[in-house]
């Protein structure tokens, strides 16, 4: 799963099974009613899918405080970003818990 801005998925090159490889909802504040949108639900389901072994988190997109509480909680419960597999200047590769 990608939480990146712009070309992150292209440059990182890891496959993603999500309908939307660039999950804007992960790093942007959205109105409370966004959780009723089909795209939001699809992205959240993708984030929760055990087949997604990693979260690719871009530093500039990591402002999880801006995301909806459900998204922040899901990331914290599903992925271990405190103990990344890889950390570069730009990206953190968080393994699934």
mmCIF file as gemmi writes it, N, C-alpha and C atoms, coordinates in Angstrom:
data_model
loop_
_atom_site.group_PDB
_atom_site.id
_atom_site.type_symbol
_atom_site.label_atom_id
_atom_site.label_alt_id
_atom_site.label_comp_id
_atom_site.label_asym_id
_atom_site.label_entity_id
_atom_site.label_seq_id
_atom_site.pdbx_PDB_ins_code
_atom_site.Cartn_x
_atom_site.Cartn_y
_atom_site.Cartn_z
_atom_site.occupancy
_atom_site.B_iso_or_equiv
_atom_site.pdbx_formal_charge
_atom_site.auth_seq_id
_atom_site.auth_asym_id
_atom_site.pdbx_PDB_model_num
ATOM 1 N N . UNK Axp A 1 ? 0.861 -1.165 0 1 0 ? 1 A 1
ATOM 2 C CA . UNK Axp A 1 ? 0 0 0 1 0 ? 1 A 1
ATOM 3 C C . UNK Axp A 1 ? 0.907 1.227 0 1 0 ? 1 A 1
ATOM 4 N N . UNK Axp A 2 ? 0.536 2.226 -0.764 1 0 ? 2 A 1
ATOM 5 C CA . UNK Axp A 2 ? 1.333 3.441 -0.852 1 0 ? 2 A 1
ATOM 6 C C . UNK Axp A 2 ? 0.669 4.606 -0.129 1 0 ? 2 A 1
ATOM 7 N N . UNK Axp A 3 ? 1.442 5.318 0.661 1 0 ? 3 A 1
ATOM 8 C CA . UNK Axp A 3 ? 1.041 6.603 1.219 1 0 ? 3 A 1
ATOM 9 C C . UNK Axp A 3 ? 2.107 7.571 0.746 1 0 ? 3 A 1
ATOM 10 N N . UNK Axp A 4 ? 2.006 7.912 -0.507 1 0 ? 4 A 1
ATOM 11 C CA . UNK Axp A 4 ? 3.003 8.765 -1.149 1 0 ? 4 A 1
ATOM 12 C C . UNK Axp A 4 ? 2.307 9.869 -1.921 1 0 ? 4 A 1
ATOM 13 N N . UNK Axp A 5 ? 3.069 10.871 -2.253 1 0 ? 5 A 1
ATOM 14 C CA . UNK Axp A 5 ? 2.549 11.95 -3.071 1 0 ? 5 A 1
ATOM 15 C C . UNK Axp A 5 ? 3.131 11.812 -4.475 1 0 ? 5 A 1
ATOM 16 N N . UNK Axp A 6 ? 2.374 12.179 -5.447 1 0 ? 6 A 1
ATOM 17 C CA . UNK Axp A 6 ? 2.805 12.275 -6.837 1 0 ? 6 A 1
ATOM 18 C C . UNK Axp A 6 ? 3.348 10.968 -7.384 1 0 ? 6 A 1
ATOM 19 N N . UNK Axp A 7 ? 4.633 10.888 -7.72 1 0 ? 7 A 1
ATOM 20 C CA . UNK Axp A 7 ? 5.186 9.765 -8.47 1 0 ? 7 A 1
ATOM 21 C C . UNK Axp A 7 ? 5.723 8.63 -7.608 1 0 ? 7 A 1
ATOM 22 N N . UNK Axp A 8 ? 5.451 8.632 -6.327 1 0 ? 8 A 1
ATOM 23 C CA . UNK Axp A 8 ? 5.996 7.619 -5.425 1 0 ? 8 A 1
ATOM 24 C C . UNK Axp A 8 ? 5.863 6.195 -5.919 1 0 ? 8 A 1
ATOM 25 N N . UNK Axp A 9 ? 4.665 5.722 -6.26 1 0 ? 9 A 1
ATOM 26 C CA . UNK Axp A 9 ? 4.53 4.34 -6.714 1 0 ? 9 A 1
ATOM 27 C C . UNK Axp A 9 ? 5.365 4.042 -7.958 1 0 ? 9 A 1
ATOM 28 N N . UNK Axp A 10 ? 5.458 4.988 -8.858 1 0 ? 10 A 1
ATOM 29 C CA . UNK Axp A 10 ? 6.246 4.78 -10.072 1 0 ? 10 A 1
ATOM 30 C C . UNK Axp A 10 ? 7.727 4.611 -9.742 1 0 ? 10 A 1
ATOM 31 N N . UNK Axp A 11 ? 8.275 5.485 -8.915 1 0 ? 11 A 1
ATOM 32 C CA . UNK Axp A 11 ? 9.7 5.433 -8.611 1 0 ? 11 A 1
ATOM 33 C C . UNK Axp A 11 ? 10.074 4.283 -7.687 1 0 ? 11 A 1
ATOM 34 N N . UNK Axp A 12 ? 9.212 3.943 -6.738 1 0 ? 12 A 1
ATOM 35 C CA . UNK Axp A 12 ? 9.508 2.826 -5.844 1 0 ? 12 A 1
ATOM 36 C C . UNK Axp A 12 ? 9.398 1.513 -6.6 1 0 ? 12 A 1
ATOM 37 N N . UNK Axp A 13 ? 8.387 1.378 -7.44 1 0 ? 13 A 1
ATOM 38 C CA . UNK Axp A 13 ? 8.289 0.228 -8.323 1 0 ? 13 A 1
ATOM 39 C C . UNK Axp A 13 ? 7.736 -1.049 -7.712 1 0 ? 13 A 1
ATOM 40 N N . UNK Axp A 14 ? 7.282 -1.026 -6.47 1 0 ? 14 A 1
ATOM 41 C CA . UNK Axp A 14 ? 6.692 -2.223 -5.889 1 0 ? 14 A 1
ATOM 42 C C . UNK Axp A 14 ? 5.254 -2.358 -6.366 1 0 ? 14 A 1
ATOM 43 N N . UNK Axp A 15 ? 4.809 -3.577 -6.649 1 0 ? 15 A 1
ATOM 44 C CA . UNK Axp A 15 ? 3.424 -3.751 -7.121 1 0 ? 15 A 1
ATOM 45 C C . UNK Axp A 15 ? 2.42 -3.438 -6.019 1 0 ? 15 A 1
ATOM 46 N N . UNK Axp A 16 ? 1.248 -3.027 -6.437 1 0 ? 16 A 1
ATOM 47 C CA . UNK Axp A 16 ? 0.152 -2.76 -5.497 1 0 ? 16 A 1
ATOM 48 C C . UNK Axp A 16 ? -1.126 -3.324 -6.092 1 0 ? 16 A 1
ATOM 49 N N . UNK Axp A 17 ? -1.882 -4.017 -5.279 1 0 ? 17 A 1
ATOM 50 C CA . UNK Axp A 17 ? -3.132 -4.606 -5.747 1 0 ? 17 A 1
ATOM 51 C C . UNK Axp A 17 ? -4.322 -3.672 -5.546 1 0 ? 17 A 1
ATOM 52 N N . UNK Axp A 18 ? -4.08 -2.531 -4.953 1 0 ? 18 A 1
ATOM 53 C CA . UNK Axp A 18 ? -5.164 -1.588 -4.673 1 0 ? 18 A 1
ATOM 54 C C . UNK Axp A 18 ? -5.683 -0.946 -5.953 1 0 ? 18 A 1
ATOM 55 N N . UNK Axp A 19 ? -6.953 -0.608 -5.931 1 0 ? 19 A 1
ATOM 56 C CA . UNK Axp A 19 ? -7.547 0.074 -7.083 1 0 ? 19 A 1
ATOM 57 C C . UNK Axp A 19 ? -6.898 1.426 -7.33 1 0 ? 19 A 1
ATOM 58 N N . UNK Axp A 20 ? -6.465 2.069 -6.246 1 0 ? 20 A 1
ATOM 59 C CA . UNK Axp A 20 ? -5.854 3.387 -6.338 1 0 ? 20 A 1
ATOM 60 C C . UNK Axp A 20 ? -4.456 3.304 -5.729 1 0 ? 20 A 1
ATOM 61 N N . UNK Axp A 21 ? -3.408 3.164 -6.523 1 0 ? 21 A 1
ATOM 62 C CA . UNK Axp A 21 ? -2.08 3.032 -5.931 1 0 ? 21 A 1
ATOM 63 C C . UNK Axp A 21 ? -1.631 4.275 -5.185 1 0 ? 21 A 1
ATOM 64 N N . UNK Axp A 22 ? -2.164 5.422 -5.521 1 0 ? 22 A 1
ATOM 65 C CA . UNK Axp A 22 ? -1.828 6.664 -4.828 1 0 ? 22 A 1
ATOM 66 C C . UNK Axp A 22 ? -3 7.025 -3.923 1 0 ? 22 A 1
ATOM 67 N N . UNK Axp A 23 ? -2.921 6.628 -2.673 1 0 ? 23 A 1
ATOM 68 C CA . UNK Axp A 23 ? -4.04 6.783 -1.746 1 0 ? 23 A 1
ATOM 69 C C . UNK Axp A 23 ? -4.057 8.168 -1.12 1 0 ? 23 A 1
ATOM 70 N N . UNK Axp A 24 ? -4.68 9.103 -1.807 1 0 ? 24 A 1
ATOM 71 C CA . UNK Axp A 24 ? -4.729 10.483 -1.355 1 0 ? 24 A 1
ATOM 72 C C . UNK Axp A 24 ? -5.356 10.588 0.03 1 0 ? 24 A 1
ATOM 73 N N . UNK Axp A 25 ? -6.344 9.756 0.306 1 0 ? 25 A 1
ATOM 74 C CA . UNK Axp A 25 ? -7.026 9.861 1.589 1 0 ? 25 A 1
ATOM 75 C C . UNK Axp A 25 ? -6.103 9.563 2.76 1 0 ? 25 A 1
ATOM 76 N N . UNK Axp A 26 ? -4.99 8.874 2.515 1 0 ? 26 A 1
ATOM 77 C CA . UNK Axp A 26 ? -4.089 8.527 3.606 1 0 ? 26 A 1
ATOM 78 C C . UNK Axp A 26 ? -3.332 9.726 4.154 1 0 ? 26 A 1
ATOM 79 N N . UNK Axp A 27 ? -3.136 10.735 3.344 1 0 ? 27 A 1
ATOM 80 C CA . UNK Axp A 27 ? -2.302 11.833 3.819 1 0 ? 27 A 1
ATOM 81 C C . UNK Axp A 27 ? -2.957 13.204 3.723 1 0 ? 27 A 1
ATOM 82 N N . UNK Axp A 28 ? -4.215 13.253 3.402 1 0 ? 28 A 1
ATOM 83 C CA . UNK Axp A 28 ? -4.886 14.551 3.34 1 0 ? 28 A 1
ATOM 84 C C . UNK Axp A 28 ? -6.079 14.572 4.271 1 0 ? 28 A 1
ATOM 85 N N . UNK Axp A 29 ? -6.327 15.71 4.833 1 0 ? 29 A 1
ATOM 86 C CA . UNK Axp A 29 ? -7.539 15.869 5.636 1 0 ? 29 A 1
ATOM 87 C C . UNK Axp A 29 ? -8.738 15.833 4.71 1 0 ? 29 A 1
ATOM 88 N N . UNK Axp A 30 ? -9.719 15.09 5.108 1 0 ? 30 A 1
ATOM 89 C CA . UNK Axp A 30 ? -10.944 14.989 4.327 1 0 ? 30 A 1
ATOM 90 C C . UNK Axp A 30 ? -12.118 15.32 5.236 1 0 ? 30 A 1
ATOM 91 N N . UNK Axp A 31 ? -13.198 15.788 4.659 1 0 ? 31 A 1
ATOM 92 C CA . UNK Axp A 31 ? -14.374 16.048 5.493 1 0 ? 31 A 1
ATOM 93 C C . UNK Axp A 31 ? -14.87 14.743 6.12 1 0 ? 31 A 1
ATOM 94 N N . UNK Axp A 32 ? -15.516 14.851 7.251 1 0 ? 32 A 1
ATOM 95 C CA . UNK Axp A 32 ? -15.997 13.673 7.977 1 0 ? 32 A 1
ATOM 96 C C . UNK Axp A 32 ? -16.867 12.77 7.107 1 0 ? 32 A 1
ATOM 97 N N . UNK Axp A 33 ? -17.594 13.335 6.182 1 0 ? 33 A 1
ATOM 98 C CA . UNK Axp A 33 ? -18.486 12.531 5.352 1 0 ? 33 A 1
ATOM 99 C C . UNK Axp A 33 ? -17.726 11.732 4.28 1 0 ? 33 A 1
ATOM 100 N N . UNK Axp A 34 ? -16.425 11.902 4.181 1 0 ? 34 A 1
ATOM 101 C CA . UNK Axp A 34 ? -15.632 11.159 3.194 1 0 ? 34 A 1
ATOM 102 C C . UNK Axp A 34 ? -15.709 9.668 3.433 1 0 ? 34 A 1
ATOM 103 N N . UNK Axp A 35 ? -15.938 9.258 4.673 1 0 ? 35 A 1
ATOM 104 C CA . UNK Axp A 35 ? -15.996 7.825 4.943 1 0 ? 35 A 1
ATOM 105 C C . UNK Axp A 35 ? -17.212 7.162 4.301 1 0 ? 35 A 1
ATOM 106 N N . UNK Axp A 36 ? -18.122 7.946 3.735 1 0 ? 36 A 1
ATOM 107 C CA . UNK Axp A 36 ? -19.252 7.394 2.993 1 0 ? 36 A 1
ATOM 108 C C . UNK Axp A 36 ? -18.921 7.158 1.518 1 0 ? 36 A 1
ATOM 109 N N . UNK Axp A 37 ? -17.799 7.646 1.047 1 0 ? 37 A 1
ATOM 110 C CA . UNK Axp A 37 ? -17.431 7.52 -0.354 1 0 ? 37 A 1
ATOM 111 C C . UNK Axp A 37 ? -16.912 6.111 -0.661 1 0 ? 37 A 1
ATOM 112 N N . UNK Axp A 38 ? -17.301 5.564 -1.811 1 0 ? 38 A 1
ATOM 113 C CA . UNK Axp A 38 ? -16.882 4.217 -2.205 1 0 ? 38 A 1
ATOM 114 C C . UNK Axp A 38 ? -15.36 4.13 -2.327 1 0 ? 38 A 1
ATOM 115 N N . UNK Axp A 39 ? -14.736 5.159 -2.897 1 0 ? 39 A 1
ATOM 116 C CA . UNK Axp A 39 ? -13.281 5.155 -3.055 1 0 ? 39 A 1
ATOM 117 C C . UNK Axp A 39 ? -12.551 5.12 -1.727 1 0 ? 39 A 1
ATOM 118 N N . UNK Axp A 40 ? -13.081 5.841 -0.749 1 0 ? 40 A 1
ATOM 119 C CA . UNK Axp A 40 ? -12.487 5.847 0.59 1 0 ? 40 A 1
ATOM 120 C C . UNK Axp A 40 ? -12.552 4.445 1.184 1 0 ? 40 A 1
ATOM 121 N N . UNK Axp A 41 ? -13.707 3.814 1.098 1 0 ? 41 A 1
ATOM 122 C CA . UNK Axp A 41 ? -13.891 2.468 1.64 1 0 ? 41 A 1
ATOM 123 C C . UNK Axp A 41 ? -12.974 1.47 0.934 1 0 ? 41 A 1
ATOM 124 N N . UNK Axp A 42 ? -12.848 1.568 -0.384 1 0 ? 42 A 1
ATOM 125 C CA . UNK Axp A 42 ? -11.973 0.66 -1.133 1 0 ? 42 A 1
ATOM 126 C C . UNK Axp A 42 ? -10.524 0.818 -0.686 1 0 ? 42 A 1
ATOM 127 N N . UNK Axp A 43 ? -10.099 2.042 -0.502 1 0 ? 43 A 1
ATOM 128 C CA . UNK Axp A 43 ? -8.726 2.289 -0.064 1 0 ? 43 A 1
ATOM 129 C C . UNK Axp A 43 ? -8.496 1.783 1.356 1 0 ? 43 A 1
ATOM 130 N N . UNK Axp A 44 ? -9.447 1.991 2.235 1 0 ? 44 A 1
ATOM 131 C CA . UNK Axp A 44 ? -9.31 1.522 3.603 1 0 ? 44 A 1
ATOM 132 C C . UNK Axp A 44 ? -9.28 -0.005 3.646 1 0 ? 44 A 1
ATOM 133 N N . UNK Axp A 45 ? -10.121 -0.641 2.835 1 0 ? 45 A 1
ATOM 134 C CA . UNK Axp A 45 ? -10.101 -2.105 2.739 1 0 ? 45 A 1
ATOM 135 C C . UNK Axp A 45 ? -8.756 -2.597 2.24 1 0 ? 45 A 1
ATOM 136 N N . UNK Axp A 46 ? -8.171 -1.881 1.294 1 0 ? 46 A 1
ATOM 137 C CA . UNK Axp A 46 ? -6.86 -2.25 0.773 1 0 ? 46 A 1
ATOM 138 C C . UNK Axp A 46 ? -5.805 -2.139 1.87 1 0 ? 46 A 1
ATOM 139 N N . UNK Axp A 47 ? -5.889 -1.113 2.661 1 0 ? 47 A 1
ATOM 140 C CA . UNK Axp A 47 ? -4.955 -0.911 3.757 1 0 ? 47 A 1
ATOM 141 C C . UNK Axp A 47 ? -5.067 -2.04 4.786 1 0 ? 47 A 1
ATOM 142 N N . UNK Axp A 48 ? -6.255 -2.566 4.945 1 0 ? 48 A 1
ATOM 143 C CA . UNK Axp A 48 ? -6.5 -3.648 5.914 1 0 ? 48 A 1
ATOM 144 C C . UNK Axp A 48 ? -6.27 -5.043 5.332 1 0 ? 48 A 1
ATOM 145 N N . UNK Axp A 49 ? -6.104 -5.149 4.034 1 0 ? 49 A 1
ATOM 146 C CA . UNK Axp A 49 ? -5.94 -6.439 3.37 1 0 ? 49 A 1
ATOM 147 C C . UNK Axp A 49 ? -4.618 -7.083 3.771 1 0 ? 49 A 1
ATOM 148 N N . UNK Axp A 50 ? -4.633 -8.285 4.36 1 0 ? 50 A 1
ATOM 149 C CA . UNK Axp A 50 ? -3.39 -8.943 4.779 1 0 ? 50 A 1
ATOM 150 C C . UNK Axp A 50 ? -2.43 -9.225 3.622 1 0 ? 50 A 1
ATOM 151 N N . UNK Axp A 51 ? -2.93 -9.206 2.395 1 0 ? 51 A 1
ATOM 152 C CA . UNK Axp A 51 ? -2.055 -9.42 1.239 1 0 ? 51 A 1
ATOM 153 C C . UNK Axp A 51 ? -1.089 -8.25 1.047 1 0 ? 51 A 1
ATOM 154 N N . UNK Axp A 52 ? -1.439 -7.083 1.569 1 0 ? 52 A 1
ATOM 155 C CA . UNK Axp A 52 ? -0.546 -5.917 1.495 1 0 ? 52 A 1
ATOM 156 C C . UNK Axp A 52 ? 0.488 -6.073 2.61 1 0 ? 52 A 1
ATOM 157 N N . UNK Axp A 53 ? 1.661 -6.519 2.259 1 0 ? 53 A 1
ATOM 158 C CA . UNK Axp A 53 ? 2.695 -6.843 3.25 1 0 ? 53 A 1
ATOM 159 C C . UNK Axp A 53 ? 3.43 -5.617 3.779 1 0 ? 53 A 1
ATOM 160 N N . UNK Axp A 54 ? 3.376 -4.509 3.033 1 0 ? 54 A 1
ATOM 161 C CA . UNK Axp A 54 ? 4.122 -3.314 3.41 1 0 ? 54 A 1
ATOM 162 C C . UNK Axp A 54 ? 3.305 -2.051 3.159 1 0 ? 54 A 1
ATOM 163 N N . UNK Axp A 55 ? 3.65 -1.012 3.903 1 0 ? 55 A 1
ATOM 164 C CA . UNK Axp A 55 ? 3.159 0.334 3.649 1 0 ? 55 A 1
ATOM 165 C C . UNK Axp A 55 ? 4.372 1.156 3.248 1 0 ? 55 A 1
ATOM 166 N N . UNK Axp A 56 ? 4.342 1.727 2.055 1 0 ? 56 A 1
ATOM 167 C CA . UNK Axp A 56 ? 5.405 2.617 1.602 1 0 ? 56 A 1
ATOM 168 C C . UNK Axp A 56 ? 4.96 4.021 1.976 1 0 ? 56 A 1
ATOM 169 N N . UNK Axp A 57 ? 5.657 4.584 2.931 1 0 ? 57 A 1
ATOM 170 C CA . UNK Axp A 57 ? 5.282 5.882 3.479 1 0 ? 57 A 1
ATOM 171 C C . UNK Axp A 57 ? 6.298 6.931 3.061 1 0 ? 57 A 1
ATOM 172 N N . UNK Axp A 58 ? 5.85 7.925 2.321 1 0 ? 58 A 1
ATOM 173 C CA . UNK Axp A 58 ? 6.732 9.017 1.906 1 0 ? 58 A 1
ATOM 174 C C . UNK Axp A 58 ? 6.773 10.059 3.018 1 0 ? 58 A 1
ATOM 175 N N . UNK Axp A 59 ? 7.97 10.538 3.306 1 0 ? 59 A 1
ATOM 176 C CA . UNK Axp A 59 ? 8.152 11.482 4.415 1 0 ? 59 A 1
ATOM 177 C C . UNK Axp A 59 ? 7.195 12.673 4.312 1 0 ? 59 A 1
ATOM 178 N N . UNK Axp A 60 ? 7.062 13.243 3.143 1 0 ? 60 A 1
ATOM 179 C CA . UNK Axp A 60 ? 6.197 14.415 2.981 1 0 ? 60 A 1
ATOM 180 C C . UNK Axp A 60 ? 4.715 14.064 3.129 1 0 ? 60 A 1
ATOM 181 N N . UNK Axp A 61 ? 4.372 12.787 2.996 1 0 ? 61 A 1
ATOM 182 C CA . UNK Axp A 61 ? 2.985 12.362 3.128 1 0 ? 61 A 1
ATOM 183 C C . UNK Axp A 61 ? 2.692 11.788 4.506 1 0 ? 61 A 1
ATOM 184 N N . UNK Axp A 62 ? 3.686 11.761 5.368 1 0 ? 62 A 1
ATOM 185 C CA . UNK Axp A 62 ? 3.558 11.072 6.654 1 0 ? 62 A 1
ATOM 186 C C . UNK Axp A 62 ? 2.847 11.881 7.719 1 0 ? 62 A 1
ATOM 187 N N . UNK Axp A 63 ? 2.263 12.955 7.367 1 0 ? 63 A 1
ATOM 188 C CA . UNK Axp A 63 ? 1.552 13.775 8.347 1 0 ? 63 A 1
ATOM 189 C C . UNK Axp A 63 ? 0.213 13.121 8.67 1 0 ? 63 A 1
ATOM 190 N N . UNK Axp A 64 ? 0.278 11.977 9.321 1 0 ? 64 A 1
ATOM 191 C CA . UNK Axp A 64 ? -0.932 11.215 9.592 1 0 ? 64 A 1
ATOM 192 C C . UNK Axp A 64 ? -1.908 11.969 10.474 1 0 ? 64 A 1
ATOM 193 N N . UNK Axp A 65 ? -1.448 12.977 11.16 1 0 ? 65 A 1
ATOM 194 C CA . UNK Axp A 65 ? -2.337 13.792 11.964 1 0 ? 65 A 1
ATOM 195 C C . UNK Axp A 65 ? -3.379 14.494 11.123 1 0 ? 65 A 1
ATOM 196 N N . UNK Axp A 66 ? -3.113 14.602 9.826 1 0 ? 66 A 1
ATOM 197 C CA . UNK Axp A 66 ? -4.05 15.254 8.919 1 0 ? 66 A 1
ATOM 198 C C . UNK Axp A 66 ? -5.094 14.283 8.388 1 0 ? 66 A 1
ATOM 199 N N . UNK Axp A 67 ? -4.869 12.989 8.54 1 0 ? 67 A 1
ATOM 200 C CA . UNK Axp A 67 ? -5.802 11.992 8.026 1 0 ? 67 A 1
ATOM 201 C C . UNK Axp A 67 ? -6.956 11.783 9.002 1 0 ? 67 A 1
ATOM 202 N N . UNK Axp A 68 ? -8.011 11.164 8.513 1 0 ? 68 A 1
ATOM 203 C CA . UNK Axp A 68 ? -9.139 10.838 9.381 1 0 ? 68 A 1
ATOM 204 C C . UNK Axp A 68 ? -8.693 9.871 10.474 1 0 ? 68 A 1
ATOM 205 N N . UNK Axp A 69 ? -9.29 9.949 11.663 1 0 ? 69 A 1
ATOM 206 C CA . UNK Axp A 69 ? -8.888 9.078 12.769 1 0 ? 69 A 1
ATOM 207 C C . UNK Axp A 69 ? -8.898 7.594 12.414 1 0 ? 69 A 1
ATOM 208 N N . UNK Axp A 70 ? -9.872 7.157 11.635 1 0 ? 70 A 1
ATOM 209 C CA . UNK Axp A 70 ? -9.955 5.747 11.241 1 0 ? 70 A 1
ATOM 210 C C . UNK Axp A 70 ? -8.73 5.325 10.438 1 0 ? 70 A 1
ATOM 211 N N . UNK Axp A 71 ? -8.23 6.212 9.615 1 0 ? 71 A 1
ATOM 212 C CA . UNK Axp A 71 ? -7.039 5.926 8.814 1 0 ? 71 A 1
ATOM 213 C C . UNK Axp A 71 ? -5.814 5.846 9.717 1 0 ? 71 A 1
ATOM 214 N N . UNK Axp A 72 ? -5.653 6.805 10.611 1 0 ? 72 A 1
ATOM 215 C CA . UNK Axp A 72 ? -4.508 6.804 11.536 1 0 ? 72 A 1
ATOM 216 C C . UNK Axp A 72 ? -4.492 5.53 12.377 1 0 ? 72 A 1
ATOM 217 N N . UNK Axp A 73 ? -5.635 5.171 12.912 1 0 ? 73 A 1
ATOM 218 C CA . UNK Axp A 73 ? -5.731 3.971 13.742 1 0 ? 73 A 1
ATOM 219 C C . UNK Axp A 73 ? -5.405 2.721 12.941 1 0 ? 73 A 1
ATOM 220 N N . UNK Axp A 74 ? -5.922 2.632 11.73 1 0 ? 74 A 1
ATOM 221 C CA . UNK Axp A 74 ? -5.668 1.462 10.886 1 0 ? 74 A 1
ATOM 222 C C . UNK Axp A 74 ? -4.183 1.325 10.585 1 0 ? 74 A 1
ATOM 223 N N . UNK Axp A 75 ? -3.517 2.421 10.251 1 0 ? 75 A 1
ATOM 224 C CA . UNK Axp A 75 ? -2.079 2.372 9.973 1 0 ? 75 A 1
ATOM 225 C C . UNK Axp A 75 ? -1.318 1.906 11.207 1 0 ? 75 A 1
ATOM 226 N N . UNK Axp A 76 ? -1.648 2.458 12.351 1 0 ? 76 A 1
ATOM 227 C CA . UNK Axp A 76 ? -0.947 2.088 13.585 1 0 ? 76 A 1
ATOM 228 C C . UNK Axp A 76 ? -1.182 0.627 13.958 1 0 ? 76 A 1
ATOM 229 N N . UNK Axp A 77 ? -2.398 0.124 13.723 1 0 ? 77 A 1
ATOM 230 C CA . UNK Axp A 77 ? -2.717 -1.26 14.065 1 0 ? 77 A 1
ATOM 231 C C . UNK Axp A 77 ? -2.144 -2.254 13.06 1 0 ? 77 A 1
ATOM 232 N N . UNK Axp A 78 ? -2.111 -1.882 11.795 1 0 ? 78 A 1
ATOM 233 C CA . UNK Axp A 78 ? -1.738 -2.821 10.733 1 0 ? 78 A 1
ATOM 234 C C . UNK Axp A 78 ? -0.253 -2.827 10.376 1 0 ? 78 A 1
ATOM 235 N N . UNK Axp A 79 ? 0.436 -1.7 10.554 1 0 ? 79 A 1
ATOM 236 C CA . UNK Axp A 79 ? 1.821 -1.586 10.093 1 0 ? 79 A 1
ATOM 237 C C . UNK Axp A 79 ? 2.741 -1.09 11.198 1 0 ? 79 A 1
ATOM 238 N N . UNK Axp A 80 ? 3.972 -1.569 11.176 1 0 ? 80 A 1
ATOM 239 C CA . UNK Axp A 80 ? 4.967 -1.188 12.175 1 0 ? 80 A 1
ATOM 240 C C . UNK Axp A 80 ? 5.965 -0.205 11.556 1 0 ? 80 A 1
ATOM 241 N N . UNK Axp A 81 ? 5.635 1.068 11.616 1 0 ? 81 A 1
ATOM 242 C CA . UNK Axp A 81 ? 6.508 2.096 11.047 1 0 ? 81 A 1
ATOM 243 C C . UNK Axp A 81 ? 7.6 2.519 12.031 1 0 ? 81 A 1
ATOM 244 N N . UNK Axp A 82 ? 7.526 2.029 13.253 1 0 ? 82 A 1
ATOM 245 C CA . UNK Axp A 82 ? 8.588 2.302 14.228 1 0 ? 82 A 1
ATOM 246 C C . UNK Axp A 82 ? 9.802 1.414 13.982 1 0 ? 82 A 1
ATOM 247 N N . UNK Axp A 83 ? 9.586 0.286 13.31 1 0 ? 83 A 1
ATOM 248 C CA . UNK Axp A 83 ? 10.662 -0.658 12.995 1 0 ? 83 A 1
ATOM 249 C C . UNK Axp A 83 ? 10.617 -0.982 11.499 1 0 ? 83 A 1
ATOM 250 N N . UNK Axp A 84 ? 10.963 -0.007 10.664 1 0 ? 84 A 1
ATOM 251 C CA . UNK Axp A 84 ? 10.846 -0.201 9.22 1 0 ? 84 A 1
ATOM 252 C C . UNK Axp A 84 ? 11.865 -1.2 8.678 1 0 ? 84 A 1
ATOM 253 N N . UNK Axp A 85 ? 11.518 -1.784 7.554 1 0 ? 85 A 1
ATOM 254 C CA . UNK Axp A 85 ? 12.429 -2.674 6.837 1 0 ? 85 A 1
ATOM 255 C C . UNK Axp A 85 ? 13.518 -1.837 6.177 1 0 ? 85 A 1
ATOM 256 N N . UNK Axp A 86 ? 13.112 -0.722 5.617 1 0 ? 86 A 1
ATOM 257 C CA . UNK Axp A 86 ? 14.025 0.209 4.949 1 0 ? 86 A 1
ATOM 258 C C . UNK Axp A 86 ? 13.572 1.625 5.275 1 0 ? 86 A 1
ATOM 259 N N . UNK Axp A 87 ? 14.543 2.493 5.495 1 0 ? 87 A 1
ATOM 260 C CA . UNK Axp A 87 ? 14.242 3.921 5.669 1 0 ? 87 A 1
ATOM 261 C C . UNK Axp A 87 ? 15.272 4.686 4.845 1 0 ? 87 A 1
ATOM 262 N N . UNK Axp A 88 ? 14.789 5.508 3.934 1 0 ? 88 A 1
ATOM 263 C CA . UNK Axp A 88 ? 15.667 6.369 3.154 1 0 ? 88 A 1
ATOM 264 C C . UNK Axp A 88 ? 15.329 7.812 3.497 1 0 ? 88 A 1
ATOM 265 N N . UNK Axp A 89 ? 15.969 8.716 2.819 1 0 ? 89 A 1
ATOM 266 C CA . UNK Axp A 89 ? 15.683 10.131 3.032 1 0 ? 89 A 1
ATOM 267 C C . UNK Axp A 89 ? 14.23 10.46 2.696 1 0 ? 89 A 1
ATOM 268 N N . UNK Axp A 90 ? 13.655 9.721 1.746 1 0 ? 90 A 1
ATOM 269 C CA . UNK Axp A 90 ? 12.32 10.025 1.256 1 0 ? 90 A 1
ATOM 270 C C . UNK Axp A 90 ? 11.245 9.031 1.714 1 0 ? 90 A 1
ATOM 271 N N . UNK Axp A 91 ? 11.587 7.736 1.78 1 0 ? 91 A 1
ATOM 272 C CA . UNK Axp A 91 ? 10.585 6.703 2.023 1 0 ? 91 A 1
ATOM 273 C C . UNK Axp A 91 ? 10.888 5.856 3.256 1 0 ? 91 A 1
ATOM 274 N N . UNK Axp A 92 ? 9.814 5.342 3.856 1 0 ? 92 A 1
ATOM 275 C CA . UNK Axp A 92 ? 9.899 4.362 4.933 1 0 ? 92 A 1
ATOM 276 C C . UNK Axp A 92 ? 9.062 3.176 4.495 1 0 ? 92 A 1
ATOM 277 N N . UNK Axp A 93 ? 9.649 1.982 4.578 1 0 ? 93 A 1
ATOM 278 C CA . UNK Axp A 93 ? 8.941 0.751 4.209 1 0 ? 93 A 1
ATOM 279 C C . UNK Axp A 93 ? 8.541 0.061 5.502 1 0 ? 93 A 1
ATOM 280 N N . UNK Axp A 94 ? 7.269 0.184 5.848 1 0 ? 94 A 1
ATOM 281 C CA . UNK Axp A 94 ? 6.742 -0.34 7.112 1 0 ? 94 A 1
ATOM 282 C C . UNK Axp A 94 ? 6.168 -1.734 6.887 1 0 ? 94 A 1
ATOM 283 N N . UNK Axp A 95 ? 6.629 -2.733 7.64 1 0 ? 95 A 1
ATOM 284 C CA . UNK Axp A 95 ? 6.073 -4.083 7.467 1 0 ? 95 A 1
ATOM 285 C C . UNK Axp A 95 ? 4.722 -4.223 8.161 1 0 ? 95 A 1
ATOM 286 N N . UNK Axp A 96 ? 3.952 -5.157 7.681 1 0 ? 96 A 1
ATOM 287 C CA . UNK Axp A 96 ? 2.68 -5.476 8.343 1 0 ? 96 A 1
ATOM 288 C C . UNK Axp A 96 ? 2.991 -6.121 9.68 1 0 ? 96 A 1
ATOM 289 N N . UNK Axp A 97 ? 2.196 -5.796 10.673 1 0 ? 97 A 1
ATOM 290 C CA . UNK Axp A 97 ? 2.376 -6.379 12.024 1 0 ? 97 A 1
ATOM 291 C C . UNK Axp A 97 ? 1.989 -7.843 12.026 1 0 ? 97 A 1
